[in-house]
Amino acid sequence: MTRSRLQLLPGLALGLALTASLSAQVIAHRPGRSWKNQGVTTEDNLSQSATRKWTLLFPGGVPDERFAGAAVYDSPTNSMIVFGGFGSAGVVNDVLSLSKANGNGASAWTTVIPNSAAGSPAARDFHTAVYDSSNSRMIVFGGCSFSGDLCATLLNDVWVLTNANGVSGTPTWVQLSPAGTPPPGRWGHAAAYDSTNNRMIVYGGDNLSVTFSDVWVLSNANGLGGTPTWTQLSPAGGPPTGQDSSSVVYDSSHNVLIAFAGLGANFGFDTNSVWTLTNANGLGGSPVWTKIVADGAAGSPARRDGHIAVYDGANNCMVVFGGNSNTATGFPQLNDAWVLANANGLNGAPTWARVSPKGTNPDGRSSAVGVYDSANNRLIIYGGSSWDGNFFSVWVLTDANGL
């Protein structure tokens, strides 16, 4: 999952060059807190409802506004673990945990590792995080570290948060030193995790000058089982039209990476195509990109970037929420939810359907974090940004896959 920088860099949508001065002008603007629609939905226990709806949670210990961070979901403890991002204090490197994250019970935020703690990765935003749930290890890659309000260093480092859920010991950061040539530093990329083979797959992003359409695989990604090693794949076909601030999800049963939307090459306008990459983990054969839904296809969600995408592997469904729509006529922030059935393209035609939850919806936003509780079919989102302000709210969508 990735987050958009369009709300920070609107000059991109006008075809302007990406410059440090523009970054300074726009990133320096930090709107105040936005908790919109608060009080409209007051139900705290989602388990009492069988209807498809958004519910605004009211957790204890509410943190500051946050966007462009990264998050993972720990099913055994029903917690969402968040690292880094951009808040009112600037770019941070703290680790937060939300208990009872799916809304079943009274949730609460806890600071697991405070900002600027010794031994932590550099503060960053627009990075990625994937999760090894069997060993409770969160794996973080890339992003940008800041000097004041400017992106100063594009990162390609890999860090692992051990004991991320706090059950078997104190959460502790460990930096990996992978063998092989690493990917160039980047932000706005997307990543997925093959838990069976302990491999992280990284796609796309940019380095402030060019967008990337490359695919990289990190073996032994959690730091266990051998030396972590970077390998760049050389897929046939493609590349996808969406390359920056796009999203990817991973079908582990068929070793297929599914990429949706994002900014076009060279910071072009947004796309809404869907592409699949077979043999995505670098094993089993030559990887091949295939376009399964064309850009602009009828019945598709609006073109976008900086959205959330999660995957229901049991039903082969990809669930998408929100993002920024970078078009020739404007930059609306989206709050729609969509489901792509037959998402891997292997067992029938992929088909989009819009989910229409009852009641109040979250306001439009991009660069939020989102995780999926597959056991209870719930999408959990936190934070994000809009033209009106940044968010610190948590919302849960029940019956998220539309089934």
N, C-alpha and C positions, 0 to 999 in steps of 0.2 A: 504494500500500500504506500502512496506518495501524496505530497501536498503541493498546491500551486503557489507560485510566486507572482501570479498575475495581479493580485491586489496590491502587491508591493511594487511591481514594475509595469505599470499600465502602458508605458511607451512601447513595450513589445507588441502590444495589440495594434499599434499604429504603424508597425514596421520600422520603428526607430531603433538605432543601435543600442545595445545594452551597455550602459556606461556607469562608472562609479558615481558620477555626479547625480545621475537620475536615481540611483539606489539611495544615495544620501538624502535626497529630497523626500522620497516617499517612505522609506523605512523609518525615518526620523519621526514621522507622524504616527503616534500611537494613541488611537482613540481610547476613551475610558471604557469601563466594564459595561458589558451588555448582557443582561439577563432578561431577554424579551420573552413575553408570554408567561412569565413567572406567575404562579397562582392560578392560571387558567386550568391546568391539570394538577390535581392534588393527590391523586391516588399513589401511594407508596408501594403497595404490594401487588406486583403485576401478576403473581400467580393466581389471583382471584379472577382474572379476566381471560376469557378465551377469544376475545375479539382482536382483530388486527388494529393496533393503535400505537401511537407514540405516547410515552409517558416521561415527563420531566421529573428527575430525581432530585431530592433535597438532602444530599449527604452531609454528614458532619465534617468539620474541618475543611471547608471549601478552599481550594487553592486559588491563586491568582489566575487571571485570564491567560490563555495559552493557545498558540497555534504553531504549526510546522514542527511539532514534536513527532515522536514515534511511540507506539504502544503495542503490547501483546496481552493475550488473555490466558490466565492459568485456570483451567477448568476445575481441578481438584479443590481449590480454595475459592473459586468464584471471584477472582480478583483481576482487575485490569492494572497492568504495570506500565507506567509512562516514563519515558526518558527524554529530557531536553526540550528544546523548542524556544519560542519567542514569547515573552510576556512583558508586563509593564516595566520590569527591571532590565529588559534587554534579553539577550540570548543566555540560556542557563544550561546547567548540566546536572540538575538534581534528578532524583528518582522518586516518583510518587506511586502509591498503590491505593486503589479504590476497592474496598471490601464489598461483598454482596453486590457486585457490579451489575448483575443482570436485573436488579430491582427486587429480587426475592428477599425481603427483609430490609432493615435499616442500614443503608450503606454509609461508609465513612472514609474520608481521605486520610492517609498517613504519609508523612515524609520518611521514606526509607533511607535515602542518602541526601543530605542537604546540598544546596548549591555551593560550588567551590570547595567541596570536601577533597582532602588530599587523596591521591590515588585514583581520581575519577578521570574519565575521558575529557578532552577539551569541550567546553560549552559549544553547542552547535544547533543548527536547525536544518530542516529539509533533508534529514538523514533517513535511514531505514532501520527497522528492527524486526527480527524474526525470532521464533521461539522453539526451543527444544523442550517440550513439556515433560518428557520422560525423566530428564535430568535437571529440570527447572533452570535452564540457562537461556538468557536473552542475548542475542547476538546482534551487535550494532555495527553498521558500516557507513562511512562517508559522511556527507553533509558539509556545511560551511561553518568555520569558526569566525568570529567577528572581532573587529577592533572598533570600539564605539558602535556606530550605526552602519558600518560598512562590512560587507563580506571580505575578509582578509585572506583566508586560507581555505582552499577547497581540499577536502580531506579524502584519504583512501585507506584510513586505518580501520582495524577490526578489533572490537572489544567484546568481551563476554562478561555478563553479570552472572556470576555463579550464585546458587541458592536464591534465585530471583524472587521466589514466593515466600522466602523466609522460614519455611517449614523445617528444613534439615540443617540450618545454620545461618550465619549472618551473611546477607547479600554482600558480595565482594567483587570488585572489578578486576579483570585480568586482561591485559593487552596481548593479542596474538601476534606472532611474527611469521606470517605465511611464507612458504617457499614460492618460487615462480615469480614471473613478472606481474605486478599488481595492476588493477585497472587505474587509469588516470583519475585524479581527484575529481569529485563531482558532487552536485546536489540535485534534487528533483528527480532522482532515479527511483526505481521500483525494485522490490526484492521479494523472494519467496523461499520457503524452506522445504527440502525433501527430508523428512524425519527418518525415513527408512534407511537412507544412505548417508545421512548426516552431511548434506550438501546445501549450501546457500546459492541461489541463482539471482544474479543482479542484471537488470536491464535498464538501458537508457540513461537519461539525465542530461546535465549540461555543465560546462565549466566557465560560464559567463561569456564565452566567445562562440562556441559551437554547441549544438545538441549532439547527443550520442545515440546511436542505434545498436550498440554492441551488446553482447551477452557474455557474462563471466560466471564461472562456477568456482566456489570455494569448497574443496573437499575437507573432511574433518573439521567442519565449520564451528563446532561447539568447543574445540580445543581438546577433545578426547579422541582416543583411538589411533592416533598417528599425527604426523606433521600436517597442519593445514597447508593446502597448496592451491594457488590460483591457476585457472586454465581459462583461456579465452576460446569460446566456441566460434565456429565458422559456419553458420547455418546456410543452407540453400534457401532460395526464395526470399521474399521480403526486401527490405525491412518493413516493419509496420509503419503506417503513416503517422501515428502518434508516438513521439519519442521522448518527450520531456513532460514531467508532472503527469504521467500516465499512471495506470494501475496494472498490477499483475496478480493473478491467483494461480494456485498450482493444484492440478489433479494428480495426486500421488499414485492412484490406481493405474493410470495410463502414461505416467511420466510426460504430461502435457502442461505447458505454461500457457495461460490465457491472458492476453494483453488487451486492454480497452482504453480508447480515447487518448487524450493528452495533446500537447502542442506539437504541431508539425515540424518538419525539419527546418533548421535555421530560424527557430523561434517564429514559425508560421502560425496561422490561425489554428484553432482547436479542431480536433477530429472526433469522430464517434465510431470508427471502425473497430472490429474485433478480429484479432489474429491469434492463432495458436502456434506454439513451437513444440514439435514432437522431439522425443529424446532430449528433453530440456535439461536434464541433470548431467549431460555429457556421457551417459552410459547407454548401451543397448543399440547403438547405431548412429547414423549421421543425423544431426538436428535439421529440421525443415520448418520454415515459416509458411503458414497457409492463412490466407484471408478468408474468414468464414462469414463475416458480415461486412459489406462494403461501406466505406465512408459515405454518409448521407443516405443510407438505405431507408426506405419508408418504414415507419413503425419503430424506429430507433429513438433512444433518448437524445436530447439536444447535445450537440458537440460540447465538450467540456475538458477541464483539467483540474487537478487538485482535489479530486473527489475521493470517496471511500469505496473500496470494493472488497468483498469477502466471498468465501466459497463454501457452499454446502456440498461436500463431497458425496454424501449418501444419495443425494438427489440430482447431482450434476447441475447445480444452479449457482449462478453468480449474482450477488445482490450488490447494487450500486446505489450510493446516496450522494447528493449534493455536488459541490464543486463550483468552479467559475466558468462561465461561458464566454470565451474570448472570440468575439465576432467583429465584423467590419462595422457594425452599428452600435456596439456597446458591450458591457461586461457584466451582465446580470449574475448575481449569486443565486445558486439553485438550492432548492430544498426538496426535490423530488426523489422518490425511491423507485427503482426498477429491478426486475428479475430477468435474467437471461436463462431460459430453459435450454437443455441440451448444450451446455456451455462449452464442452470440449469438442463439439462438432462431430463426434464419432457415431452417435446412435440416433441420429435424426437431425433435422434442420434446426439450428439455433433460432430461438424465437424470443423477442422482447415482450414483456408485459409490464405496464406501470402498476405499482402497488398503491392502493388508495386507502391509507389508514383512516380510521375514524378520529374525530376530535381535532385537537390542536396539533399542528406540525411544528418542528423546529424552524427557526428563521433560516433563510438561505445563508450558506457559508461555504468557504473553501478552507483547505489546510487544516481541517479537523483530523483527529485520530479516530479510528473505528476498529472494533474487534467483534468477533462472532462467537456466541455461545451456541455451539452446534447441538448440544444435548437438549436445550430448551428453545432452539430456533429464535434467538434474540440478537439483534444488532445493537451494539452499545457505542455511542459516539460521545466524544468529549472535546470541548473547545472549538477552535476554528476562528475564522476572521471574515468580516464583511466590510463593505464600505462604511457602514455606520459604527463599527466598533469590533472589538475582539470579545470572545465568549469564554466563560468559565463553567458553563452549564454541562450537565450530563443528561442525555436522552436515551431511552431504550425503546426499540421497535419490536413488538411481539409479532409472532407468526411472520418473521421477516422474509422467508423464502416464497411467500405468497401461496403456499400449498395448504 
